[in-house]
Amino acid sequence: MIVFSLSICVPQSHRADVLKSVGSLLEPTRVLPGCLGCRLFTDIEDPNAFTLVEEWDSQGALDRHLTSAAYKTLVAAIELSAEPPAIRFDRVAQRAGIEVIEAARRAQGLL
């Protein structure tokens, strides 16, 4: 799995435009072949800071998304960033859930 994350901080004057344009991409992205998830977050300490997180099942699916016409909307949002954007592509070899917490608590005698 590949996790794409983008963090930007936009001027207050562009906040509504970025929310509208990036927000309009969420559902169409979620239904693309290979998309495992797509979410947009606002920073609680800075309402002009946003993080988009997309999860993809393969490099090919991600590549198709990165070269799509819809992706140009995201590039436009990146260009509005008041600071250099943080862009990351992380390859995830394994994913676990609550069982990791349970195992750690069990190992410490808390369960």
Secondary structure, 3 states (H helix, E strand, C coil): CEEEEEEEECCHHHHHHHHHHHHHHHHHHHCCCCEEEEEEEECCCCCCEEEEEEEECCHHHHHHHHCCCCHHHHHHHHHCCCCCCEEEEEECCCCCCHHHHHHHHHHCCCC
